[in-house]
Amino acid sequence: MEPARIVDRQIWRDSGVSSSRRSIPEEAAVALTYNGGTYAVMMATPQDLEDFAVGFSLSEGIIRSAAELDSLEVLHLGDGIELRIWLSGPKADRLQARRRHVAGPTGCGLCGIDSVTEALRPASVVGPGRQFSSEQIMTAMRNISSLQKLNIETRAVHAAAFWEVGKGFVALREDVGRHNALDKLSGALSRASIVTGEGIILLTSRISVEMVQKTAAIGATVMVSVSAPTALAVRMAHAAGITLAAIARVDGFEVFTHPYRILFGAVADAADQCRFR
């Protein structure tokens, strides 16, 4: 199944009606099964599904690294896709403790959670990380759109990316669901054994509480988005030690938590001079 599809359309403008074709993102029912039992069914873009399986498992606390999966198969069925995952030993026990059967709409981040305690579970506290200059953050955010191949084609998907000083964009994943995009990124980073403590998570969507929880599970210390955070996301980021910056536009951004990791203007320039002496 391709991630995008060409469809016929009719266009109305002030000049009249015309016909043409357009590329739009595909959406598929993706079932995540563990040890033969369905854990969740999510609506997602059918690409980078191995990354999605690993990242979802990490976000849910079922595994702690990609190496803990005994096996993973992607099965294309007649009416959807199954990500068939097998676990053993303590991993299977953790799964049983958290098992739930859910049907998730596109990109739903809290589908099927049946208690307030579970929905608001504390995020992992991240490490000290490193500092970034405001210009580094602006440069990364300016360049993310040019790397969104599926969004350039369809103008209808979210992206989540990981950026590091000296390396630039390490990985970027896209999906119709913003939570799915971040899970795919998480899986890609884990499968490649990327050390995440000194990089930035970049998002093209709003920051809700579960996006903070997923970022904390990844271990990144800074997250930046083009859109605004919710108040609960700000509280969660503060408690997790994450620097949360948002509303990133061509003229700047706003920092809501732990601003000490971001060096602004003259301060950043002075820090650079000290490093190169």
Secondary structure, DSSP 8 states (H G I E B T S, - for coil): --SEEEEEEEEEETTEEEEEEEEEE--EEEEEEETTEEEEEEEE-SSSHHHHHHHHHHHTTS-SSGGG-SEEEEEEETTEEEEEEE--THHHHHHHHH---EEE-TT-SSTT---HHHHT-----------EEHHHHHHHHHHHGGG-HHHHHHS--EEEEEEETTTEEEEEEEESSHHHHHHHHHHHHHHTT---TTEEEEESS-B-HHHHHHHHHHT-SEEEESS-B-HHHHHHHHHHT-EEEEEEETTEEEEEE-GGGEE-HHHHHHHHHHHH-
